[in-house]
Amino acid sequence: MPGLDGVAEAAFTLMRPVLAVTDEVVAAAFGLQVDKLGANDRIQLATCLVNGIPNILTADRGFDDAPGVRRIDPADLPEVRTHLARA
């Protein structure tokens, strides 16, 4: 697509390190008590919890009630910028 050259690489640079889905993460995902999250979201949440990641950048409001993480909405550009400035 025109204008998207380098976008995937830039996203990888911003989002790394890429974390593995380990046995510990899967076991933690099974133990989560979250009604609004499906299997993939539970894996994402468990990955955050196991790795001590306090924030998750997602538009999915199902994470609003997730224990142990704070959802940052990507549409909230001031909050995203503030968070990135701290990183």
C-alpha atoms as one frame of an Amber mdcrd trajectory, in Angstrom:
protein
   0.000   0.000   0.000   1.287   3.469  -0.791   2.502   5.433   2.202   2.857
   2.447   4.515   6.501   1.629   3.846   8.253   0.973   7.125   5.104   0.944
   9.277   5.478  -2.694  10.375   9.134  -2.163  11.244   8.304   1.005  13.182
   5.575  -0.856  15.108   8.012  -3.672  15.898  10.560  -1.161  17.163   7.943
   0.490  19.374   6.407  -2.722  20.724   9.470  -4.846  21.390  10.569  -7.001
  22.956   8.106  -9.547  21.602   7.223 -11.800  24.525   6.725 -15.551  24.297
   3.521 -17.326  25.197   4.916 -19.703  27.795   3.338 -22.445  29.874   3.246
 -19.959  32.752   1.317 -17.434  30.646  -1.221 -20.022  29.472  -1.736 -21.308
  33.026  -2.245 -17.732  34.234  -4.754 -17.108  31.421  -6.814 -20.131  32.521
  -6.935 -18.735  36.054  -8.257 -15.293  35.107 -11.744 -14.312  36.212 -12.690
 -11.887  33.442 -16.096 -12.160  31.816 -15.588  -9.705  28.943 -12.384 -11.166
  27.486 -12.024 -14.042  25.054  -9.173 -16.538  24.869  -6.756 -14.336  22.899
  -7.382 -11.355  25.158  -6.817 -13.533  28.226  -3.438 -14.555  26.797  -2.575
 -10.877  26.275  -3.660 -10.004  29.804  -1.798 -12.961  31.309   1.326 -11.973
  29.351   1.136  -8.519  30.927   0.602  -9.908  34.413   3.360 -12.536  34.225
   5.837 -10.005  32.854   4.960  -7.129  35.205   3.538  -4.900  32.465   1.146
  -2.419  34.128  -0.480  -0.894  31.009  -2.058  -2.221  27.829  -2.645  -0.134
  24.698  -5.957  -1.255  23.235  -9.303   0.094  22.115 -10.971  -3.009  23.590
 -13.059  -1.823  26.531 -13.189  -5.384  27.820  -9.832  -4.644  29.450 -11.327
  -1.837  31.570 -12.286  -4.288  34.314  -9.225  -6.518  33.919  -7.256  -6.963
  37.126  -3.691  -5.727  37.330  -3.493  -3.600  34.173  -4.630  -0.163  33.121
  -6.046   0.203  29.617  -4.745   3.063  27.504  -7.037   3.849  24.579  -5.017
   4.459  21.391  -7.516   7.184  20.451  -6.483   9.150  23.555  -3.430  10.716
  21.905  -2.429  12.926  24.865  -2.376   9.851  27.135  -0.478   7.803  24.552
   2.109  10.567  24.166   2.481  10.908  27.930   2.965   7.162  28.295   5.500
   6.996  25.454   7.433   9.915  26.920   7.840   7.941  30.168   9.014   4.795
  28.373
